[in-house]
Amino acid sequence: MSDFPAQMKAIEIRKDTETPYLALGEAAMPQYGAEDVLVRVKASGVNRPDLMQVVGMYPPPPGASEIPGLELAGEIVAIGSNVTDWKVGDQICALVTGGGYAQYAAVPAAQCLPIPGGLGMIEAAGLPETFFTVWHNVFDKAQLKAGETFLVHGGTSGIGTTAIQLAKAFGAKVIATAGSDEKCQACRDLGADIAINYKTQDFVEEVKTATDGKGADVILDMVAGDYVSRNFKAAAFEGRILIIAFLRGPKAETNFTPLLLKRLTLMGSTLRAQPVANKGAIANALRNQVWPLLNAGKIAPVIYQTVPLAKAADAHAILKGGAHIGKVILEVD
């Protein structure tokens, strides 16, 4: 570590006011272990869990960096003694448990992926969190198959834009919900067969109409709240429902009868606290199954806006505002 500065620029969550806020400060250089690489960060993706961390609702797991940021892209500047798959100078993107909003980050080597051909650091920084999440939930857990109907809520979010493209690429019929006609068109442009404006249409009835009454085989939900009951109604027999966030709150009053009568499977998951081995397995699947699609330009991350690291609070405000289509990325100077 002697070749690197002792301190680096990083975003801090400051709590010296009634409302926690983000500010640019300094942090100690991260220490990397035998299985890790040290990355000079060029860009970091902004995700809703980061917003939750600021207000204390999504603390980092024990041992993880307190610095926000769950995904990054950059250049490897040092490698741990047991790392054989990567070398100094490699350009990578990676999923991290924290620490992305900084000039340097220590990353488990197993969670790194090469930057796909044709993509720069900004685009690559928008890949890991959404692609790991969608692959793990929709393809590993729910086992979405070609010919099935897939419903994703929040179709223009980072998760939504990724889910639409991947589900379509693997042969599913894709239905997305979004909150405006403009956003619905964006979903269709990304490959959704049907886009439903949830503010003016009943997604349950629209899904039934689109599937001749059958319903959706797999539903990816970031909303929860009253959507839980509605998802039960919109699901097909033996449908699989995945809840990965709670935009309408973590509590719901629901009738579980459809869960039994339709033989539904209700699942939930988070990635952040999972072991490195699990994340490494997802990374391997992505490299084999999805990276060829990215390299060929058949799918691509959707970038809404780039914001300098020092203005991370502005990036969070964009997500809170909800007008974005795709990812917001922090550029690290």
Buried (B, 14 or more C-beta within 10 A) or exposed (E): EEEBEEEBBBBBBEEEEEEEBBEBEEBEBBEBEEBBBBBBBBBBBBBBBBBBBBEEEBEBEEEBBEBBBBBBBBBBBBBBEEBEEBEEEBBBBBBBBBBBBBBBBBBBBBBBBBBBEEBEBBBBBBBBBBBBBBBBBBBBBBEBEEEBBBBBBBBBBBBBBBBBBBBBBBEBBBBBBBBBEEBBBBBBEBBBBBBBBBEEEBBBEBBBEBBEEBBBBBBBBBBBBEBBBBBBBBBBEEBBBBBBBBBBEEEBEBEEEBBEEBEBBBEBEEBBEBEBEBBBBBBEBBEEBBBEBBEEEEBBBBBBBBBEBBBBBBBBEBBEEEEBBBBBBBBBE
